[in-house]
Amino acid sequence: MPLYKTITVNDTTKVYIWKIEEDLHTLSRNIKLTEHCQNRVDGMKSELHKRGFMSVRHLLAEAGYTDYDLYYNATGKPHLHDGKQISITHSYTFSAIIVSDQPVGIDIEMQRDKILRIAQKFTPIEEYLTLNSAEARVRKLTIVWGAKESIYKLYAKEGLSFLKHIDVQDFYFDDHKTTATVYYNGNQSQYSLDFLEFEGFTCVYAL
């Protein structure tokens, strides 16, 4: 499967999404990995995780990079050697990256009923009890989770709590965007969030 979707967010920010339909052998073809990343793949027990990892390398190619242009800091946050900002995500049959001149974060999640059971651990209860249907609650909670996950990746500070420190502004599904505020260690910062839904998945990216 070629690139599933490309989104030009602004002049210096682009999102690339891949639908993972290929087997591992096909995804590995013509892809060269650094020793560090090869060791990571070799250590993965799940075929699904390996395919997700390799699909990200194809997304890097779409953005004009190779695995050798990518490195990870001590906390595991990805960076590009040319100084551009990058965030990476994959979930089951989809992966995505966002590349920008400014700090960014991205997350893809499958919409699953399980999120109803853990909602109170990451967001205030009033954010999801107002919706009538379970389907709508799952959709909304998945967006909220993806928003907080993408901000967590962008903010990259140890100890940041989804529940205590990240406040996502309420939104309607048709808005396809919202904002969030991080309150942490006496500091306050705001972020813009865009979201899209496709084939039972939710993608959220933060700037």
N, C-alpha and C positions, 0 to 999 in steps of 0.2 A: 504494500500500500504506500503510495507516495504521501507527501505532506497532506494532512487532513484539513488544516486551516492556518492561515497567516493573518495576523491582526497588526496593522500599523497604528500604534497608540498615539504617537506624535513623531516629530521629525527625527528623534534620536532613540525611540523606544519601539521594539517590535516583539510580538509574541508568535511562537511557532508551536503548533500542536500536531502530534503524530498519532495515528491509529495503528496499534500494534497487531498486525495480522500475520506477519511473517514468522517463520520458525527461527530458532537461534542461529542455525547455519547461514541462512539467507541474510539475517541482520548483521552477522559477523563478516560477511564478504566485503573485501576492500576497505575494512576499517582497521587502522593500526592504533593500538592502545599503548600508553606509557606502562612501564613496569608496575608502577603503583596501581593503576587501574586494572591491569591484567590480573594482578594478585587479588584485587577486590572481586572481580568477576569469578575467578577460580574458587574463591572462598564462599560464594553464594550457593546455598543449597536449593533454592527455588528456581526452577526454569523460568517462571514468570518474572522474577526479579532480574534475572540475567537478560531476558528479552527487553525489559524496560530500560535497563542500563544501556544496552546496545542501541536501542532506538533513540536515546538521547544523543548518541554520537552522530546519528544521521541528522538530527535537528541542528547540532553544532555545524555540520557541513552545510546545511541550508543557510545558516547565518554567516558562513564564510570562515569557519574555524575547524580545527581538528582537536583530538584529545590532547595533543601536545601544547595547545594554547590554553588549556584549562589546568588550574591547580586548586588545592584545598588548603585552608588554613588549619590551625590546631584544633578548632572547634568543628571542622568539617564543612565550613561554608565555602562554596565554590567561588573562584575568581578567574578573571581572564588576564593574561600577561600584558595585553595592550591597554589595560586600565579601565576598560568598560566593565559595567556591572552586569552580573548574570544571576539568575535563580533557576532552579531545576526542580521538576516534579514528575512522578509517574504513579499511576494507579491502575492496576489490572491491565486493561487494553488501551490505555491512553497515556501519553507522556507529553510534556511541554517544557519549553524554556522561554524566558523573557530576557532580552538583552537591551541595555540602555546606558546612557551617559550618567544617569542618576541612580541612587539606590532603589532596588526593586525586589519584590518577592512574588512568587506564584505558587498556586496549589491546585491540584486536581483531586477530586474525591468522587467515589461512586456513591450514589444516593441509596442509603440503606436504612432500614427500620431500626437498626442497632443504635443509631444516633439519638433516638428518643430516650433510650435508657441511660445515656451518659450526659444528656444535655445540661443538667444542673451543675455538672463539674466544670463547664466552660462558659456558660452564659446565664444571665439572670432569668428566672423562670417566666417572668411576664413577657419575655421576648417570643415565646412560642405557644403559650396557652391561649392566646387570643385567636388563633387560627382554628377553624372548624374541623377540617379534615386531616387525617393522619398523613396523607400524601403531601399536603401543603406544609405541615409541620416539618416533615423530613426534608423537603426542598429548602425551606427557610433555614433550618438548623445547619444544613450542609453548606449553605452560602456563608452563614455566620462563622462556622468552623473554618472554612476555606479562607475567609477574610482574616481571621486571627492567625491562622497558620502562615499565610503569606506575609503578614506584618511581623510575625515572630522571626521569619527568615530574614526579612529586611532589617529589622531592628538589631538582631544578633547580639543581645545582651543576656548573659547568664542570669537566671532567676526570674525572668519575665513570665508572669502568670496570665494565661488566657482569661481567667475569671476575674482576677483582681486588678489587672493593669491595662487591659485592652477593652475599650468601649466602642462597639460598632453602632453607628447611627441607624435607626429603624429605616426600612425601605419597603417599596412595593416591587413585586417581581418584574413588572414592566419597566421599572426604572433602569435596570441593568447596571446600576452604579449606586454607591453610597460613600460615606466617609467614616473614619474611625479616629479615635484619640487614644494615645498611649500616655498613661500617668505612671511614671516610674522614677524612683529615687529623687522625688521633688521636681522632676522635669515633666513637661507636657509637650507633645508633638502630634501633629495631625497628618493623616494620610488619605489619599483618594483611592477608592476601590472600584474595580469594574468586575462584573461577573457574567458568565454565559452558561447555559445548560444545553446538553446534547447527549442523546442516546443513553439517558439514565446517569449521566455524569455532570458534575459542576466544576467549572474552572473559575478561580478568582485570582486577580493580580492586583498588587498594591504598589503605589508610587508615593 
